[in-house]
Amino acid sequence: MFSVSNSFGLSVNTRQFIHWPDHADVFDPSQPFLIVGAGSNLLFIDPEYQGQIVTASDQTFSYSESDAHYIVTLGASLNWHHTVERLIKLGMFGLENLALIPGTVGAAPVQNIGAYGVEFSQFCSSVTGIDLITGQSQTLLRTDCHFDYRDSIFKHQLNDRFLITQVKLALPKHWQPNLSYGPLQKLSNPSAKNIFETVCQVRQTKLPDPKQLGNAGSFFKNPVIDSQLFAKLQLTDPDIPNYPQANGQVKIAAGYLIERAGLKGTSYKQAKVHQNQALVLVNQGGASGEQICYLAAKVRQKVFEAYQIRLSPEVRFIGKTSEIDSEALLESLMSTGQVK
Ligand SMILES: Cc1cc2nc3c(=O)[nH]c(=O)nc-3n(C[C@H](O)[C@H](O)[C@H](O)COP(=O)(O)OP(=O)(O)OC[C@H]3O[C@@H](n4cnc5c(N)ncnc54)[C@H](O)[C@@H]3O)c2cc1C
């Protein structure tokens, strides 16, 4: 048995690890498999994954130039944060707001990682990988990836079959800082390095380090609601933080809703809503995936009772042999009255 590392610090085992392409010859597409990077966005509900864990080994780091851009090719197994840091040291800017996001380069397109007003998709030129069912290699241009808020084609049509092996980025030579969010607004005339350092500093003070307290960052996505429901909520809560969207809908901070529902510090056995960051569920030590799942159902229920908003997990739920529909699972825990 091999242990599967995951940022929740859950004890998870599997019988077979496939490092792609080195072990491609022993991979069996007719048997269950799961693509894994560093396990920073996964909640394993069971202590054993009964299938093949497939992980990309590509460590390419190369770049060229066009008139307006640096064109950077990155292997999927590179660490995201170290890659951002390396690019900044080489004078290639744009990713500084995405510093310190745990995980691999290959996972970045999957949920279109984002932080401090910047998303991966803004710099993505193409994504290359292999369809593990058909064995065919494919390169998708940015527009083919259907990027959206924490979303992409890799969570839908290509879910659980497309192993990303490389991504290509286009970083503009004429760099413009993005200071639209929170603590970055205070910086005057910053360099990319200043922004990188500020983001690292803020994240280190705000978010629990998974090495010390198991977690997967934001457990839920920020809900996007229609303007009518938003107007109704504002009547009772005029201070509700909100981000109007281009289509007229409004994005609400999920952490605020959880906090206002009185759930900060709430626990279920060894699973807990973080004391300072309501959006982060933590493993206090020895928690099971089931315990975290139960706590998540409770959070979803209480927020729904208070705001009529159903929170959707950002974290992917993994069962014995495949991904589980996280919303359906939480909903079933709520509807069977198991959540009190
Ligand atoms: C403390 C903390 C803070 C975080 N902050 C942020 C944040 O600010 N913004 C943000 O967007 N996310 C954040 N996250 C979530 C996480 O860092 C990202 O989702 C990251 O991209 C996960 O990378 P990973 O390699 O660990 O992927 P995994 O967790 O291993 O996998 C995540 C998903 O991607 C798929 N996947 C992984 N690698 C590949 C591949 N090569 N090919 C195809 N599919 C693949 C998996 O099947 C799975 O569905 C945070 C997590 C933690 C623990």
The ligand as a Gaussian input file, in Angstrom:
#p B3LYP/6-31G(d) Opt

LIG

0 1
 C       -3.986000      26.508000       2.166000
 C       -4.618000      26.444000       0.792000
 C       -4.901000      27.621000       0.119000
 C       -5.478000      27.576000      -1.159000
 N       -5.734000      28.763000      -1.795000
 C       -6.261000      28.754000      -3.042000
 C       -6.500000      29.980000      -3.733000
 O       -6.208000      31.076000      -3.244000
 N       -7.049000      29.914000      -4.970000
 C       -7.348000      28.718000      -5.565000
 O       -7.840000      28.736000      -6.705000
 N       -7.137000      27.540000      -4.938000
 C       -6.603000      27.539000      -3.694000
 N       -6.380000      26.346000      -3.036000
 C       -6.747000      25.072000      -3.693000
 C       -5.568000      24.358000      -4.402000
 O       -4.350000      24.948000      -4.056000
 C       -5.744000      24.403000      -5.915000
 O       -6.958000      23.819000      -6.305000
 C       -4.592000      23.705000      -6.645000
 O       -4.670000      23.943000      -8.030000
 C       -4.593000      22.190000      -6.387000
 O       -3.415000      21.653000      -6.914000
 P       -3.017000      20.151000      -6.640000
 O       -1.822000      19.837000      -7.474000
 O       -2.862000      19.927000      -5.185000
 O       -4.284000      19.384000      -7.195000
 P       -5.094000      18.147000      -6.563000
 O       -5.720000      18.578000      -5.287000
 O       -4.216000      16.942000      -6.522000
 O       -6.208000      17.959000      -7.639000
 C       -7.223000      18.932000      -7.807000
 C       -8.049000      18.583000      -9.044000
 O       -7.259000      18.730000     -10.205000
 C       -7.152000      17.496000     -10.917000
 N       -5.767000      17.412000     -11.392000
 C       -4.630000      17.547000     -10.668000
 N       -3.548000      17.435000     -11.467000
 C       -4.019000      17.223000     -12.722000
 C       -3.414000      17.002000     -13.991000
 N       -2.090000      16.998000     -14.156000
 N       -4.215000      16.786000     -15.060000
 C       -5.565000      16.804000     -14.937000
 N       -6.210000      16.991000     -13.769000
 C       -5.438000      17.206000     -12.676000
 C       -7.498000      16.408000      -9.917000
 O       -8.060000      15.280000     -10.563000
 C       -8.522000      17.121000      -9.045000
 O       -9.785000      17.084000      -9.631000
 C       -5.793000      26.343000      -1.761000
 C       -5.484000      25.140000      -1.077000
 C       -4.898000      25.191000       0.174000
 C       -4.554000      23.901000       0.865000

